Amino acid sequence: MANCNISSLRQLLGKYTLTLEVLESDEKIPGSYWGDAEAGLINDTVYVRPDTPIHSLLHESCHYICMDKQRRAQLDTDAAGDYDEENAVCYLQILLADELADMGSNRMMQDMDRWGYTFRLGSAQAWFRQDAEDARQWLLQHRLIDERNTPCFRLRD
């Protein structure tokens, strides 16, 4: 979080009706599935601290974007979702990283690799460029991106 403009993050998340709650450095993050500095998600609020990685903030946000209305209405910590949705979440977080001047998709993919996301081809970049057509199609089917891979800034129905 330290290297990213908070105002830009709030503006991006606001396009999806998400609220960004920035906590103090020593506070426990509510709704964090992974604990430690990882982002938390409860209802329409993403909780972070200054040491929360942007990939974590965007990943949890993309879970909110990709889940259906019924799951969003009950959301508290565990976004759940199936294998296809999880892939779509990863794909969308890479696309949304390009909406942040301080981030970009290349840095996002490097951060994902450092954190330990696992992909069949060994890296986020190889997966995104060569093996993610199913994730892309999922996002298209749910009208979350357009044919040019541009986010539509809407939530899944």
Secondary structure in CASP SS format (residue, H / E / C, confidence):
PFRMAT SS
TARGET T0000
AUTHOR 0000-0000-0000
METHOD secondary structure of the structure
MODEL  1
M C 1.00
A C 1.00
N C 1.00
C C 1.00
N C 1.00
I H 1.00
S H 1.00
S H 1.00
L H 1.00
R H 1.00
Q H 1.00
L H 1.00
L H 1.00
G H 1.00
K C 1.00
Y C 1.00
T C 1.00
L C 1.00
T E 1.00
L E 1.00
E E 1.00
V E 1.00
L C 1.00
E C 1.00
S C 1.00
D C 1.00
E C 1.00
K C 1.00
I C 1.00
P C 1.00
G C 1.00
S E 1.00
Y C 1.00
W C 1.00
G C 1.00
D C 1.00
A C 1.00
E C 1.00
A C 1.00
G E 1.00
L E 1.00
I E 1.00
N C 1.00
D C 1.00
T E 1.00
V E 1.00
Y E 1.00
V E 1.00
R C 1.00
P C 1.00
D C 1.00
T C 1.00
P C 1.00
I H 1.00
H H 1.00
S H 1.00
L H 1.00
L H 1.00
H H 1.00
E H 1.00
S H 1.00
C H 1.00
H H 1.00
Y H 1.00
I H 1.00
C H 1.00
M C 1.00
D C 1.00
K H 1.00
Q H 1.00
R H 1.00
R H 1.00
A H 1.00
Q C 1.00
L C 1.00
D E 1.00
T C 1.00
D C 1.00
A C 1.00
A C 1.00
G C 1.00
D C 1.00
Y H 1.00
D H 1.00
E H 1.00
E H 1.00
N H 1.00
A H 1.00
V H 1.00
C H 1.00
Y H 1.00
L H 1.00
Q H 1.00
I H 1.00
L H 1.00
L H 1.00
A H 1.00
D C 1.00
E C 1.00
L C 1.00
A C 1.00
D C 1.00
M C 1.00
G C 1.00
S H 1.00
N H 1.00
R H 1.00
M H 1.00
M H 1.00
Q H 1.00
D H 1.00
M H 1.00
D H 1.00
R H 1.00
W H 1.00
G C 1.00
Y C 1.00
T C 1.00
F C 1.00
R C 1.00
L C 1.00
G C 1.00
S C 1.00
A H 1.00
Q H 1.00
A H 1.00
W H 1.00
F H 1.00
R H 1.00
Q H 1.00
D C 1.00
A C 1.00
E H 1.00
D H 1.00
A H 1.00
R H 1.00
Q H 1.00
W H 1.00
L H 1.00
L H 1.00
Q H 1.00
H C 1.00
R C 1.00
L C 1.00
I E 1.00
D C 1.00
E C 1.00
R C 1.00
N C 1.00
T C 1.00
P E 1.00
C C 1.00
F C 1.00
R C 1.00
L C 1.00
R C 1.00
D C 1.00
END
